[in-house]
Amino acid sequence: MIYFHAPFTAMGTPCELQLFAKHHAQAKRVAEQVISDIKRLEKRYSRYKTDSLLAKINRIACVGGQLSVDAETAGLLNYATTCYQQSDGLFDITSGLLRTLWRAEQQTLPEDHQLTEVLAHIGWDKVQWKNPVLRFLVPGMELDFGGIVKEYAVDRAAELCKKMGVTQGVINLGGDIRVIGPRDDGHAWTIGIRHPRNPEQLLHTIAMHQGALASSGDYERCLLLNGKRYSHVINPKTGWPVNYLASVSVVAELCIVAGSASTIALLKEEQGVAWLNHLGLPCSWVDLQGNAGGSLLSPPH
């Protein structure tokens, strides 16, 4: 077995593949296929590309129109619907419009009238989704797959690797991680979870033979104003950033599940820890006071 490392950039973040394969040619072929598929998804669902499928959807959303979508997009919309329902409307892919009020370069907080104006165009309940037809009931809306598509890309990458005969390795897209099998000596991979307030420091490490890990927190993109930190994770009901948990990490079989669970926990604020406990997935969390907890931090019995 040979070890193959492929660093690359996609979806606006540093990424890497670490694979064990029979030979270099196999590893290279798998890496090329995986990276190509990730770039394909970025091209389809990026909110930054004017020629993306998402841009087309949002042009229709803007005028309150409707369109039919393909099976892959339908799968993402179905998952988004489930997340909306499971989170009592807090995980909402129509909430991206709130970004315009909470940009990092801003010098002032948004005013109430601005929030009211934007919130009128937010809410998955203002969308009629009946596969394959997506209809926007209110003009001026927008979709954002940011909380789903990177994690979906990680899971697709894992399946591609396995399909092409590589069953040991790690896929890491900007901290959204999927372990497809142990190292060549059978040992687990050591994955570090960084501290939300000290980027150079690890909160803890976990050993993984397989499965996915995703984290959500206020350390990546935030607005700093008068010494106060405002998270990029925004409550779609109030229009205000979350203000209770600083970071959440979740381990699950699928990265898309780990990612959405960690984000929902942040959005649930004071109820986030209880929700995670009820969910029953291995997790860790840090609140804004620096308190930390979760089963990933507990020593094994």
Secondary structure, DSSP 8 states (H G I E B T S, - for coil): -EEEEEEEEETTEEEEEEEEESSHHHHHHHHHHHHHHHHHHHHHH-SS-TTSHHHHHHHHHHTT-EEE--HHHHHHHHHHHHHHHHTTT-S-TTGGGGGGGS-TT-SS---HHHHHHHHTT--GGGEEEETTEEEESSTT-----TTTHHHHHHHHHHHHHHHTT--EEEEEETTEEEEEE--TTS--EEEEEE-SS-TTSEEEEEEESSEEEEEEESSSSEEEETTEEEES-B-TTT-SB--SEEEEEEEESSHHHHHHHHHHHHHTGGGHHHHHHHHT--EEEEETTS-EESTTTS---
